[in-house]
C-alpha cells in the first residue's frame, strides 16, 4: 500500500482502528496510574529485575503471554503468536537515577509526574502497557499474526552497554524481529534514524599512598588523574565538524584529606557522528594518561604511580537505509496527525539493530518531559494521546507493509 497521508487516513477511520485509538482517550487515567506505579519500582541499570517482574505480570493481566529472557528482558506476545517475523516495539526498563522511596515519585498539583525516571523511560514503558491494553481490548486486526512483539529491555543506560538489545538481536535463535520501533522518553518532535556511536573508558591510577606530610613526595594518583583530564580537555579537537563530545562523568579517589590516595578513577564517555573521530579521541586520551603518569613520577621522590586505561563500553553507529518502510510509515503518520518531526542522530537502543542492518527508529512516546538523568526529572501527560496514536498507526502501517 502506498505510504501516504491518504492511506493513514483510511486506516485511522476504519472501524477496526477507531476503537483502539479511542481507547487511549478513554483510559487516560488508567495509563497515568500505570505510569506512576512502574516508576515507583526502582530499576537502576543491572538491577531492573523487580520492575521487569512487575511488567511481566501486567502484560499477562492484559492477555499477553510474557516471559523474561536470559538477559532479563520482558518479552510479550499474543497467545499463539511466535516471536519471529514481526515488528518489535521496545522500551528500556532501566534508569540513570533510582528513587530512594516510592514517595519520591509523586504527582504535582498541575498533573506532572515528578522524580527520577518518570520521563526517561517511564514514558516509554507506560506506552508499552497502553499499547498492550488497547490491542487486547480492541484488536486492530483479526489476524493474530499481524501483531507486534512488545519488549521491556534491560541495560540501555549508564554502563549497561545496550546489553538487553544486544541479546534480543543476537541470541534469539532465529526468532529475531524484522524491525524495531524503540520508545525512549516523551515528546513527538524527533525520529532517531541515525545511531550515534560512542566508546566509554575507565582511567585508573594507583600508587603506594601514605601520610600527606611524612610521605610527601610519593606519587599521587589524584594528581596524576587530574593532570590527565586537564591535558585531554585542553588538547581535544575543537572542530565542530563532525559533531563530537566527551564527558568525564565520574571521578573517584582518596579516603581522607590528609592521606595520599592509593587509587583514583575516572570514567569518560566519547561520542561522535564519525567513528573515526572517536578513535582519535581515544588515542588522545591514552596519550594524556601516559604523559600524566610520567609527569607525576618525574616529580615523585617516593613511590611511583601506575596508570591503566580500560574500555568499558562501546555503542556501534549505523544508519537507516534510504526509503526504509519504517521511516516512510512514521513520516506518513506525522503528516496525517500534523506532527512536525525532525530526523536526528542519537545514542539509543536502536544503535544495535541499525548497526546490524535491521530497520529501526527511536521515537518519543508522547507527553512532555524534561530534566532527564537528574533528580528534578518530570513528565506531563498532556498530549500523551497524540504520541500513542502515532505509535499505533505507524506500527499498523508497518505490519501491513511487511
Secondary structure per residue as TSV (DSSP state, phi and psi in degrees):
chain	resnum	aa	ss	phi	psi
A	1	X	-	360.0	136.5
A	2	X	-	-63.6	129.1
A	3	X	-	-87.8	78.6
A	4	X	S	-125.2	169.2
A	5	X	H	-57.0	-34.9
A	6	X	H	-60.4	-39.2
A	7	X	H	-64.9	-40.6
A	8	X	H	-64.3	-42.2
A	9	X	H	-61.7	-44.5
A	10	X	H	-61.2	-43.0
A	11	X	H	-64.9	-47.5
A	12	X	H	-62.8	-31.3
A	13	X	H	-90.2	-4.2
A	14	X	S	-69.4	147.1
A	15	X	H	-57.3	-37.2
A	16	X	H	-65.3	-33.7
A	17	X	H	-88.7	-28.2
A	18	X	H	-61.5	-36.9
A	19	X	H	-64.6	-52.6
A	20	X	H	-66.4	-33.7
A	21	X	H	-64.3	-39.1
A	22	X	H	-71.6	-26.9
A	23	X	H	-58.2	-39.1
A	24	X	H	-60.2	-35.8
A	25	X	H	-73.1	-44.2
A	26	X	H	-69.5	-29.8
A	27	X	T	-108.4	32.1
A	28	X	H	-57.3	-43.2
A	29	X	H	-62.4	-44.3
A	30	X	H	-61.2	-43.6
A	31	X	H	-61.9	-44.4
A	32	X	H	-62.3	-37.9
A	33	X	H	-65.9	-42.3
A	34	X	H	-64.5	-39.6
A	35	X	H	-59.4	-46.9
A	36	X	H	-64.0	-44.8
A	37	X	H	-63.2	-45.9
A	38	X	H	-67.2	-34.5
A	39	X	H	-72.0	-19.9
A	40	X	T	-79.9	-4.3
A	41	X	S	-98.6	109.4
A	42	X	-	-57.7	139.2
A	43	X	-	-147.8	57.5
A	44	X	B	-64.6	156.5
A	45	X	T	-53.0	133.2
A	46	X	T	80.9	-5.3
A	47	X	-	-129.3	45.1
A	48	X	-	-90.0	-0.7
A	49	X	H	-59.0	-44.5
A	50	X	H	-63.3	-42.4
A	51	X	H	-67.0	-37.0
A	52	X	H	-62.9	-42.2
A	53	X	H	-64.9	-38.6
A	54	X	H	-64.1	-44.0
A	55	X	H	-63.7	-40.0
A	56	X	H	-58.1	-44.9
A	57	X	H	-66.7	-38.2
A	58	X	H	-64.0	-43.1
A	59	X	H	-60.8	-42.5
A	60	X	H	-63.7	-41.2
A	61	X	H	-61.6	-28.4
A	62	X	T	-89.1	5.2
A	63	X	T	93.1	13.3
A	64	X	E	-102.6	144.0
A	65	X	E	-80.7	121.3
A	66	X	E	-130.5	152.1
A	67	X	E	-154.3	164.0
A	68	X	E	-100.0	126.1
A	69	X	-	-81.6	-178.1
A	70	X	T	-69.9	-16.6
A	71	X	T	-91.4	-10.6
A	72	X	S	104.1	-0.4
A	73	X	-	-67.8	145.2
A	74	X	E	-92.2	121.5
A	75	X	E	-118.5	122.1
A	76	X	E	-124.7	136.4
A	77	X	E	-143.2	156.0
A	78	X	E	-66.4	149.7
A	79	X	T	-52.9	131.4
A	80	X	T	81.9	-4.5
A	81	X	-	-92.4	123.3
A	82	X	-	-74.5	157.0
A	83	X	S	-71.1	-21.7
A	84	X	S	-84.5	169.7
A	85	X	S	51.5	44.2
A	86	X	S	-146.1	-175.5
A	87	X	E	-101.2	133.5
A	88	X	E	-100.1	132.5
A	89	X	E	-107.0	122.5
A	90	X	E	-126.3	157.2
A	91	X	E	-152.4	136.4
A	92	X	E	-81.0	142.8
A	93	X	-	-79.6	-32.4
A	94	X	-	-85.2	157.8
A	95	X	B	-128.0	155.6
A	96	X	S	-69.2	-47.7
A	97	X	S	-110.1	153.1
A	98	X	-	-123.2	144.0
A	99	X	-	-65.3	141.0
A	100	X	S	-76.8	-22.7
A	101	X	S	-153.0	162.5
A	102	X	G	-61.9	-32.5
A	103	X	G	-68.2	-16.7
A	104	X	G	-69.3	-23.7
A	105	X	S	-93.0	113.2
A	106	X	E	-140.1	171.9
A	107	X	E	-112.3	127.7
A	108	X	-	-81.8	172.5
A	109	X	T	-62.9	-25.6
A	110	X	T	-93.4	10.5
A	111	X	S	91.7	2.2
A	112	X	E	-78.8	144.6
A	113	X	E	-87.3	135.5
A	114	X	E	-123.9	138.9
A	115	X	S	132.8	166.2
A	116	X	T	-58.0	128.6
A	117	X	T	83.8	1.0
A	118	X	T	-68.8	-27.3
A	119	X	T	-96.7	-50.2
A	120	X	T	-118.7	90.2
A	121	X	T	-135.7	39.1
A	122	X	H	-56.3	-36.1
A	123	X	H	-61.9	-44.0
A	124	X	H	-67.1	-42.0
A	125	X	H	-68.0	-39.7
A	126	X	H	-62.9	-36.2
A	127	X	H	-66.1	-37.7
A	128	X	H	-59.5	-45.7
A	129	X	H	-66.6	-39.5
A	130	X	H	-63.1	-41.3
A	131	X	H	-63.7	-44.2
A	132	X	H	-62.4	-42.8
A	133	X	H	-67.8	-43.9
A	134	X	H	-64.6	-40.6
A	135	X	H	-65.6	-38.9
A	136	X	H	-71.3	-38.6
A	137	X	H	-70.9	-35.7
A	138	X	S	-150.6	81.8
A	139	X	-	-58.2	129.0
A	140	X	S	-66.4	-27.8
A	141	X	-	-127.9	136.8
A	142	X	S	-69.7	-25.6
A	143	X	-	-80.6	115.6
A	144	X	T	-65.0	-20.0
A	145	X	T	-69.6	-21.1
A	146	X	S	-93.1	66.8
A	147	X	-	-141.4	148.2
A	148	X	-	-83.5	169.7
A	149	X	E	-99.2	131.4
A	150	X	E	-108.3	129.6
A	151	X	E	-133.7	125.5
A	152	X	E	-105.0	106.4
A	153	X	E	-104.2	158.5
A	154	X	S	-95.2	167.2
A	155	X	-	71.1	32.6
A	156	X	-	-88.8	-34.5
A	157	X	S	-89.1	169.8
A	158	X	G	49.4	-128.1
A	159	X	G	-94.4	17.1
A	160	X	G	-62.9	-24.8
A	161	X	T	57.7	30.5
A	162	X	T	58.0	34.1
A	163	X	H	-63.1	-35.8
A	164	X	H	-66.1	-44.3
A	165	X	H	-69.6	-35.5
A	166	X	H	-59.3	-44.8
A	167	X	H	-63.9	-44.6
A	168	X	H	-60.3	-38.1
A	169	X	H	-84.1	-27.2
A	170	X	H	-113.2	-13.7
A	171	X	S	-128.2	37.2
A	172	X	S	-98.3	9.0
A	173	X	T	51.5	46.7
A	174	X	T	83.9	0.8
A	175	X	-	-107.1	23.7
A	176	X	-	-66.1	134.3
A	177	X	-	-60.4	156.8
A	178	X	S	-83.3	-21.2
A	179	X	E	-156.6	158.2
A	180	X	E	-129.4	127.8
A	181	X	E	-110.3	104.9
A	182	X	E	-95.0	127.4
A	183	X	E	-104.0	115.3
A	184	X	-	-138.2	104.8
A	185	X	S	80.3	-173.5
A	186	X	S	-96.0	-158.1
A	187	X	-	66.8	158.5
A	188	X	S	-128.5	20.9
A	189	X	S	-92.1	5.0
A	190	X	E	-145.6	155.8
A	191	X	E	-132.1	110.2
A	192	X	E	-85.2	109.1
A	193	X	E	-121.3	1.8
A	194	X	E	-121.9	131.0
A	195	X	E	-92.2	122.0
A	196	X	-	-80.9	119.1
A	197	X	E	-76.3	152.3
A	198	X	E	-153.4	157.0
A	199	X	E	-135.0	144.1
A	200	X	E	-126.5	139.5
A	201	X	E	-132.0	152.9
A	202	X	E	-114.5	128.1
A	203	X	E	-101.5	123.6
A	204	X	E	-124.2	127.4
A	205	X	E	-122.8	128.3
A	206	X	E	-121.6	155.9
A	207	X	-	-157.7	178.8
A	208	X	-	-73.6	-21.7
A	209	X	-	72.1	-171.6
A	210	X	E	144.7	-172.8
A	211	X	E	-82.0	140.9
A	212	X	T	-64.4	-21.7
A	213	X	T	-104.9	-56.6
A	214	X	T	-71.2	-25.8
A	215	X	T	-106.9	15.3
A	216	X	T	-56.1	135.6
A	217	X	T	113.0	-18.8
A	218	X	S	-67.9	147.7
A	219	X	-	-56.7	132.6
A	220	X	-	-109.7	112.8
A	221	X	H	-58.4	-37.1
A	222	X	H	-66.6	-40.8
A	223	X	H	-62.6	-44.2
A	224	X	H	-64.2	-43.3
A	225	X	H	-64.2	-43.1
A	226	X	H	-60.9	-40.3
A	227	X	H	-65.3	-40.1
A	228	X	H	-63.4	-43.8
A	229	X	H	-64.1	-45.5
A	230	X	H	-62.1	-42.6
A	231	X	H	-65.1	-41.1
A	232	X	H	-64.2	-46.4
A	233	X	H	-61.0	-38.7
A	234	X	H	-76.7	-19.0
A	235	X	H	-116.2	-4.4
A	236	X	S	-62.5	145.9
A	237	X	-	-56.4	132.0
A	238	X	-	-101.1	-2.0
A	239	X	-	-62.1	124.0
A	240	X	-	-71.2	-10.2
A	241	X	S	-123.4	123.3
A	242	X	S	-73.3	154.4
A	243	X	-	-60.6	127.9
A	244	X	E	-141.2	164.1
A	245	X	E	-153.9	157.0
A	246	X	E	-139.6	152.2
A	247	X	E	-151.3	119.9
A	248	X	E	-87.4	96.5
A	249	X	E	-93.6	-11.2
A	250	X	E	-150.5	126.2
A	251	X	E	-130.7	130.6
A	252	X	E	-136.1	151.2
A	253	X	E	161.3	149.6
A	254	X	-	85.6	159.7
A	255	X	S	-126.8	-23.6
A	256	X	-	-157.1	155.0
A	257	X	T	-64.4	-25.9
A	258	X	T	-108.9	23.2
A	259	X	E	-118.2	132.4
A	260	X	E	-71.8	123.3
A	261	X	-	-63.1	149.8
A	262	X	S	-92.8	-12.3
A	263	X	E	-157.5	147.5
A	264	X	E	-144.6	140.0
A	265	X	E	-136.1	150.8
A	266	X	E	-143.8	148.1
A	267	X	E	-120.2	133.4
A	268	X	E	-129.2	141.8
A	269	X	E	-112.6	125.3
A	270	X	E	-115.8	130.3
A	271	X	E	-137.4	151.6
A	272	X	E	-164.9	153.3
A	273	X	S	-72.1	-14.0
A	274	X	S	-121.1	117.1
A	275	X	H	-55.5	-30.3
A	276	X	H	-61.3	-35.8
A	277	X	H	-68.1	-36.1
A	278	X	H	-61.6	-42.9
A	279	X	H	-62.5	-38.5
A	280	X	H	-63.1	-44.0
A	281	X	H	-66.3	-35.8
A	282	X	H	-65.1	-41.0
A	283	X	H	-64.9	-40.7
A	284	X	H	-63.6	-41.3
A	285	X	H	-60.5	-45.5
A	286	X	H	-60.2	-42.2
A	287	X	H	-64.8	-41.1
A	288	X	H	-66.3	-38.3
A	289	X	H	-64.7	-43.9
A	290	X	H	-64.7	-44.7
A	291	X	H	-64.1	-39.6
A	292	X	H	-66.8	-40.8
A	293	X	H	-67.6	-37.2
A	294	X	H	-64.0	-41.8
A	295	X	H	-64.4	-41.5
A	296	X	H	-65.4	-40.8
A	297	X	H	-70.0	-29.7
A	298	X	H	-68.5	-27.1
A	299	X	H	-95.8	-11.6
A	300	X	-	-72.9	141.8
A	301	X	S	-108.9	-1.1
A	302	X	S	-127.1	-136.8
A	303	X	-	-62.8	154.8
A	304	X	-	-100.3	160.5
A	305	X	-	-99.0	156.0
A	306	X	E	-127.3	130.0
A	307	X	E	-112.9	140.9
A	308	X	E	-133.2	142.1
A	309	X	E	-119.2	123.3
A	310	X	E	-127.4	129.5
A	311	X	E	-77.5	128.1
A	312	X	E	-116.8	1.0
A	313	X	E	-175.5	149.0
A	314	X	E	-151.0	124.4
A	315	X	E	-109.3	119.8
A	316	X	-	-73.6	153.1
A	317	X	-	-90.0	176.2
A	318	X	E	172.9	171.8
A	319	X	E	-150.9	138.9
A	320	X	-	-68.5	135.6
A	321	X	-	-69.2	149.7
A	322	X	T	-61.3	135.6
A	323	X	T	79.7	11.3
A	324	X	-	-61.1	134.4
A	325	X	H	-56.1	-34.8
A	326	X	H	-63.0	-37.0
A	327	X	H	-75.0	-39.7
A	328	X	H	-60.4	-40.4
A	329	X	H	-62.9	-46.9
A	330	X	H	-63.7	-44.0
A	331	X	H	-64.6	-37.3
A	332	X	H	-65.9	-41.9
A	333	X	H	-64.8	-43.5
A	334	X	H	-60.9	-40.0
A	335	X	H	-63.2	-40.8
A	336	X	H	-67.7	-40.7
A	337	X	H	-85.4	-6.4
A	338	X	T	76.3	26.1
A	339	X	-	-89.2	128.5
A	340	X	-	-97.6	97.4
A	341	X	-	-109.6	155.8
A	342	X	E	-118.6	151.1
A	343	X	E	-84.8	134.1
A	344	X	E	-138.7	174.2
A	345	X	E	-118.5	125.4
A	346	X	E	-155.4	171.8
A	347	X	-	-104.9	111.9
A	348	X	S	-143.7	-177.4
A	349	X	T	-59.6	-22.6
A	350	X	H	-66.7	-15.3
A	351	X	H	-53.8	-42.9
A	352	X	H	-67.1	-56.9
A	353	X	H	-60.4	-38.7
A	354	X	H	-62.5	-37.6
A	355	X	H	-68.2	-20.0
A	356	X	T	-99.6	4.9
A	357	X	T	79.8	14.5
A	358	X	-	-92.4	129.5
A	359	X	E	-57.3	131.4
A	360	X	E	-159.9	145.7
A	361	X	E	-139.7	157.6
A	362	X	E	-121.0	130.8
A	363	X	E	-135.7	163.9
A	364	X	-	-78.4	158.1
A	365	X	-	-96.5	5.7
A	366	X	S	99.2	167.3
A	367	X	S	83.4	-171.6
A	368	X	E	-130.7	146.3
A	369	X	E	-157.4	170.4
A	370	X	E	-170.6	175.3
A	371	X	-	69.9	24.1
A	372	X	T	-57.0	143.8
A	373	X	T	68.2	20.3
A	374	X	S	-132.6	166.9
A	375	X	T	-71.7	-14.8
A	376	X	T	-95.6	21.5
A	377	X	-	-62.5	145.6
A	378	X	E	-146.5	159.3
A	379	X	E	-145.7	133.8
A	380	X	E	-116.5	126.5
A	381	X	-	-73.8	-3.6
A	382	X	T	-56.3	131.3
A	383	X	T	71.7	11.9
A	384	X	H	-61.1	-38.0
A	385	X	H	-57.1	-37.9
A	386	X	H	-60.9	-43.4
A	387	X	H	-65.0	-39.4
A	388	X	H	-68.3	-39.6
A	389	X	H	-63.0	-39.9
A	390	X	H	-60.4	-46.2
A	391	X	H	-61.6	-48.6
A	392	X	H	-65.5	-45.1
A	393	X	H	-64.4	-44.6
A	394	X	H	-63.8	-42.0
A	395	X	H	-61.4	-46.3
A	396	X	H	-66.1	-40.6
A	397	X	H	-58.6	-43.2
A	398	X	H	-67.3	-40.1
A	399	X	H	-63.8	-38.8
A	400	X	H	-70.6	-28.1
A	401	X	H	-80.3	-12.2
A	402	X	-	-63.9	360.0
